[in-house]
Amino acid sequence: MIEILQWSLNLVIIGSLIWLWLERKKSIQDNSDTKLNEAIGQLEVRLINWQTEFQKYEEVFQEKLKAMEVICEQANRILKSSRATLGSFPLTQEESELKEAMNQLIEKDQIPSIAHLENTKLRIQKESSIDLKTLLRGQLA
């Protein structure tokens, strides 16, 4: 009889330990779920904040981009109008002297033609092959 009571007591103790272990596991799981949900909530708040900041920066960027486009359009208009009026002004003496000096430096006779360059290339190739043949003959002799 004492053995039955001892066994019963052991079963009750083991059952209690299992129940305590399961409750502890459940409380740990609940605690983890709570922390996870809080972290997810914080991440969602950060995401919303970042999205609003991104929208603000995007609006500022778009405004600056539009302002730059307007400035570029104005600059193009100014350039076009200045090009049109630039040709109508007579050259100053300094500008005409510079233009003459540039024309003297760059004469059309100084610039070789394509045919002349090709002839020079062929002549150099022939001379270099002759020199190579002469060099090889000299080494073989």
C-alpha positions as CSV (number, residue, x, y, z in Angstrom):
1,M,0.0,0.0,0.0
2,I,2.8,2.3,0.8
3,E,4.3,1.5,-2.5
4,I,1.1,2.5,-4.3
5,L,1.0,5.7,-2.4
6,Q,4.7,6.3,-3.2
7,W,4.0,5.6,-6.9
8,S,1.0,7.9,-6.8
9,L,3.0,10.6,-5.1
10,N,5.8,10.2,-7.7
11,L,3.2,10.4,-10.6
12,V,1.7,13.5,-9.0
13,I,5.1,15.1,-8.7
14,I,6.1,14.1,-12.3
15,G,2.7,15.4,-13.6
16,S,3.2,18.7,-11.6
17,L,6.7,19.1,-13.0
18,I,5.4,18.4,-16.6
19,W,2.6,20.9,-16.0
20,L,5.0,23.5,-14.6
21,W,7.4,22.9,-17.5
22,L,4.6,23.4,-20.1
23,E,3.3,26.5,-18.3
24,R,6.8,27.9,-18.3
25,K,7.2,27.1,-22.0
26,K,3.9,28.7,-22.7
27,S,4.8,31.9,-20.8
28,I,8.2,32.0,-22.6
29,Q,6.5,31.6,-25.9
30,D,3.9,34.3,-25.0
31,N,6.7,36.6,-23.9
32,S,8.6,36.0,-27.1
33,D,5.5,36.6,-29.2
34,T,4.8,39.8,-27.4
35,K,8.4,41.0,-27.9
36,L,8.2,40.0,-31.6
37,N,4.9,41.9,-32.1
38,E,6.4,45.0,-30.4
39,A,9.5,44.8,-32.6
40,I,7.3,44.4,-35.7
41,G,5.2,47.4,-34.6
42,Q,8.3,49.5,-34.1
43,L,9.6,48.4,-37.6
44,E,6.3,49.4,-39.1
45,V,6.5,52.8,-37.4
46,R,10.0,53.3,-38.7
47,L,8.9,52.2,-42.2
48,I,6.1,54.8,-42.2
49,N,8.5,57.5,-41.0
50,W,11.0,56.6,-43.7
51,Q,8.3,56.7,-46.3
52,T,7.1,60.1,-45.3
53,E,10.7,61.4,-45.2
54,F,11.3,59.9,-48.6
55,Q,8.2,61.6,-50.0
56,K,9.4,65.0,-48.5
57,Y,12.9,64.5,-50.0
58,E,11.4,63.5,-53.3
59,E,9.2,66.6,-53.4
60,V,12.2,68.8,-52.6
61,F,14.2,67.1,-55.3
62,Q,11.5,67.5,-57.8
63,E,11.2,71.2,-57.0
64,K,14.9,71.7,-57.4
65,L,14.9,69.7,-60.6
66,K,12.1,71.8,-62.1
67,A,14.0,75.0,-61.0
68,M,17.2,73.7,-62.8
69,E,15.2,72.9,-65.9
70,V,13.8,76.4,-65.9
71,I,17.3,77.8,-65.5
72,C,18.6,75.6,-68.4
73,E,15.8,76.7,-70.6
74,Q,16.5,80.3,-69.8
75,A,20.2,79.8,-70.5
76,N,19.4,78.1,-73.8
77,R,17.3,81.1,-74.8
78,I,20.0,83.5,-73.8
79,L,22.6,81.5,-75.8
80,K,20.4,81.4,-78.9
81,S,19.7,85.1,-78.7
82,S,23.4,86.0,-78.1
83,R,24.4,83.8,-81.0
84,A,22.0,85.6,-83.3
85,T,23.2,89.0,-82.1
86,L,26.9,88.1,-81.9
87,G,27.3,87.9,-85.6
88,S,25.9,91.3,-86.1
89,F,28.6,93.0,-84.0
90,P,31.8,94.0,-85.8
91,L,35.0,92.4,-84.6
92,T,37.3,94.5,-82.4
93,Q,40.8,95.1,-83.6
94,E,42.2,92.7,-81.1
95,E,39.7,90.0,-82.2
96,S,40.5,90.5,-85.8
97,E,44.3,90.3,-85.1
98,L,43.8,87.1,-83.2
99,K,41.7,85.7,-86.1
100,E,44.5,86.6,-88.6
101,A,47.1,85.1,-86.4
102,M,45.2,81.8,-86.1
103,N,44.6,81.8,-89.9
104,Q,48.4,82.2,-90.4
105,L,49.2,79.4,-88.0
106,I,46.7,77.0,-89.6
107,E,47.2,77.1,-93.4
108,K,45.5,74.6,-95.6
109,D,48.9,73.7,-97.2
110,Q,50.2,72.6,-93.8
111,I,47.4,70.0,-93.4
112,P,48.3,66.9,-95.4
113,S,45.6,65.2,-97.5
114,I,44.5,61.6,-96.9
115,A,46.1,60.5,-100.2
116,H,49.4,62.0,-99.1
117,L,49.2,60.2,-95.7
118,E,48.4,56.9,-97.4
119,N,51.3,57.3,-99.8
120,T,53.7,58.1,-96.9
121,K,52.4,55.0,-95.1
122,L,53.1,52.7,-98.1
123,R,56.5,54.2,-98.6
124,I,57.4,53.7,-94.9
125,Q,56.2,50.1,-95.1
126,K,58.3,49.4,-98.2
127,E,61.4,51.0,-96.6
128,S,61.0,49.1,-93.4
129,S,60.6,45.8,-95.2
130,I,63.7,46.5,-97.2
131,D,65.6,47.4,-94.1
132,L,64.5,44.2,-92.4
133,K,65.5,42.1,-95.4
134,T,68.9,43.8,-95.5
135,L,69.3,43.3,-91.7
136,L,68.5,39.6,-92.0
137,R,70.8,39.1,-95.0
138,G,73.6,40.8,-93.0
139,Q,73.0,38.4,-90.1
140,L,73.0,35.3,-92.3
141,A,76.2,36.3,-94.1
